[in-house]
Amino acid sequence: MKNAALKISFALLLAAVALLLAACSINVDDKKNGKDGKVDIQTPFASIKVNSDEKAADNGIPVYPGAHLRPKENGDGHTANVNIGGPGFGLKVIAAEYETSDAPEKVKAFYEDKMKTFGEVLVCRGHSGGSDVHMGSKGDSEKLTCKDTHGSGWEIKAGSSSDEHLVSIEPQGEGTRFGTVLVQTHGKEGTL
């Protein structure tokens, strides 16, 4: 009797897994012409979309005049557009890394002005290694901080912890390497 119940339970578990896998779709667009591709995964519980195409890296933050995208290293580019969403949560990250021969202070002055478009500007000395992402269950948002920043360069932030615009600036030889990042999160009040 116990063995039969175990076999029935196992059969039901296999049927449930088969149904979930049947409801999952994966679409990969791996471009052959040297450009980056796209991945789109849909499940009954969440969706994940990743696009590393240069055009997908437009995060609304202006690009410093004369700057160019960092060249690929070991086949990896320096752009990403990632969207993760499901019932009650969502996360969007759009990032790109650039280079310019201009001095870091000049790039910093440019972004201190341009970031005002997104709200109060916070200039942090050094880097924290991340953003102030906060995904509250009530959809609440917090002010941005310079918590845990250290090292050289700057992080310039504007917005809030659920809609953060970030520019990370770092000296690179005679010039500057910098990245622009948009991080948006949504809690129970909706998904992206």
matplotlib code that plots the C-alpha trace (Angstrom):
import matplotlib.pyplot as plt

x = [0.0, 2.8, 4.7, 1.6, 1.1, 4.7, 4.4, 1.3, 2.9, 6.0, 3.8, 1.9, 5.2, 6.5, 3.2, 3.5, 7.1, 6.1, 3.3, 5.6, 8.2, 5.6, 4.5, 8.1, 9.5, 13.1, 14.0, 17.7, 18.6, 22.4, 23.5, 26.1, 27.5, 29.6, 26.9, 25.4, 22.1, 19.0, 17.6, 13.9, 12.7, 9.0, 7.7, 4.4, 6.0, 8.4, 10.0, 13.6, 14.8, 18.4, 19.6, 23.3, 22.9, 24.4, 21.1, 19.4, 21.8, 19.9, 19.0, 18.0, 21.3, 23.1, 26.4, 29.3, 30.2, 32.9, 32.8, 32.6, 31.5, 34.4, 35.6, 34.8, 37.1, 37.4, 34.1, 32.2, 30.7, 30.0, 26.3, 23.3, 19.5, 18.1, 14.4, 13.1, 9.4, 6.7, 3.6, 4.4, 7.9, 10.0, 13.6, 15.1, 18.8, 20.2, 23.9, 26.7, 30.4, 32.2, 35.7, 36.9, 40.3, 38.9, 39.9, 37.7, 36.9, 35.5, 33.3, 32.2, 31.2, 29.2, 27.2, 26.7, 24.7, 22.9, 21.8, 19.6, 17.0, 16.3, 16.0, 18.3, 21.9, 24.2, 28.0, 29.8, 33.6, 34.7, 32.5, 30.2, 30.2, 26.5, 23.4, 20.9, 18.3, 15.4, 12.5, 10.0, 6.9, 4.8, 6.5, 8.1, 11.2, 14.2, 16.6, 19.9, 23.1, 26.9, 27.0, 30.0, 31.8, 35.5, 38.5, 39.1, 36.6, 33.0, 29.5, 26.9, 23.3, 19.9, 16.3, 15.4, 16.1, 13.3, 14.3, 18.0, 20.1, 23.8, 27.1, 30.3, 33.4, 37.0, 40.4, 41.9, 45.4, 45.2, 41.4, 38.3, 36.3, 32.6, 29.4, 25.8, 23.2, 19.4, 18.0, 14.2, 12.4, 8.7, 7.2, 3.7, 2.2, 3.1, 5.8, 7.9]
y = [0.0, 2.4, 1.5, 2.2, 5.6, 6.5, 5.4, 7.6, 10.5, 10.2, 9.9, 13.1, 14.9, 13.9, 15.0, 18.4, 18.9, 17.9, 20.5, 23.2, 22.4, 22.4, 25.9, 27.2, 28.7, 29.7, 31.9, 32.6, 35.0, 34.5, 36.7, 35.4, 38.7, 39.4, 41.5, 40.3, 38.5, 38.2, 35.6, 35.4, 32.9, 32.6, 30.5, 30.4, 32.2, 34.8, 36.0, 36.9, 38.9, 39.7, 41.8, 42.7, 44.5, 48.0, 49.7, 48.0, 49.9, 53.2, 53.9, 57.5, 58.8, 61.0, 59.8, 62.1, 63.9, 62.1, 59.0, 55.5, 52.1, 50.1, 47.5, 43.9, 41.9, 38.1, 38.2, 40.0, 43.4, 46.1, 46.6, 44.8, 45.2, 42.8, 42.5, 40.1, 40.1, 38.0, 38.3, 40.9, 41.9, 43.3, 44.3, 46.2, 46.9, 48.7, 49.4, 50.4, 51.1, 53.9, 55.4, 58.9, 60.6, 63.5, 63.8, 62.3, 65.7, 66.9, 63.8, 64.3, 67.9, 66.9, 64.3, 66.4, 68.7, 66.1, 63.9, 66.7, 65.5, 62.4, 64.2, 65.3, 64.5, 62.7, 62.6, 59.8, 59.6, 56.1, 53.2, 50.9, 48.0, 48.2, 50.3, 51.2, 48.8, 48.3, 46.0, 46.6, 44.4, 47.6, 49.2, 51.8, 53.6, 55.0, 57.9, 57.0, 57.0, 56.9, 53.9, 51.7, 53.8, 53.6, 53.9, 56.3, 57.9, 58.8, 57.5, 60.1, 59.0, 60.4, 59.2, 56.7, 53.2, 51.9, 54.1, 54.7, 56.4, 55.9, 57.0, 55.4, 57.3, 55.9, 57.3, 55.2, 56.3, 59.8, 59.4, 58.1, 54.9, 55.3, 53.4, 54.4, 52.3, 52.4, 50.2, 50.0, 47.7, 47.2, 45.3, 44.1, 47.1, 45.8, 44.5, 46.2]
z = [0.0, 1.0, -2.2, -4.4, -2.8, -3.4, -7.1, -7.5, -5.8, -8.0, -11.1, -10.1, -9.5, -13.0, -14.6, -12.8, -13.9, -17.5, -17.5, -16.2, -18.8, -21.5, -20.4, -20.5, -23.7, -24.4, -27.4, -28.2, -31.0, -31.3, -34.1, -36.4, -37.7, -34.6, -32.8, -29.5, -29.3, -27.2, -24.8, -23.9, -21.3, -20.4, -17.6, -15.8, -12.9, -14.4, -17.5, -18.2, -21.1, -21.8, -24.7, -25.2, -28.5, -28.4, -29.3, -26.3, -23.9, -24.2, -20.6, -21.0, -19.5, -22.0, -23.4, -22.7, -26.0, -28.0, -25.8, -27.3, -26.1, -24.6, -27.1, -26.6, -24.4, -25.0, -27.0, -24.2, -24.8, -22.3, -22.8, -21.2, -21.0, -18.5, -17.5, -14.9, -14.1, -12.5, -10.4, -7.8, -8.7, -11.5, -12.1, -15.0, -15.4, -18.5, -18.5, -20.8, -20.4, -22.3, -22.7, -23.4, -23.7, -21.5, -17.8, -15.2, -13.6, -16.9, -17.2, -13.6, -14.2, -17.3, -15.4, -12.3, -14.5, -16.8, -13.9, -12.5, -15.1, -12.9, -9.5, -6.7, -7.6, -5.1, -5.8, -4.0, -3.8, -4.8, -5.7, -3.7, -6.2, -6.8, -6.7, -3.9, -5.3, -2.9, -3.8, -1.0, -0.7, -0.5, -3.6, -1.3, -2.3, -0.3, -0.8, -2.5, -0.3, -0.6, 1.8, 1.5, -1.2, -1.3, -3.7, -6.6, -9.0, -8.3, -8.5, -9.4, -8.5, -9.1, -8.5, -5.8, -4.7, -7.0, -10.0, -9.8, -12.5, -11.8, -13.5, -12.3, -13.3, -13.1, -14.2, -17.0, -18.0, -19.4, -19.9, -18.3, -18.2, -17.1, -17.0, -17.1, -15.4, -14.9, -12.2, -11.8, -9.4, -8.6, -5.7, -5.3, -7.0, -10.5, -12.7, -15.3]

ax = plt.figure().add_subplot(projection="3d")
ax.plot(x, y, z, "-o")
ax.set_aspect("equal")
plt.show()
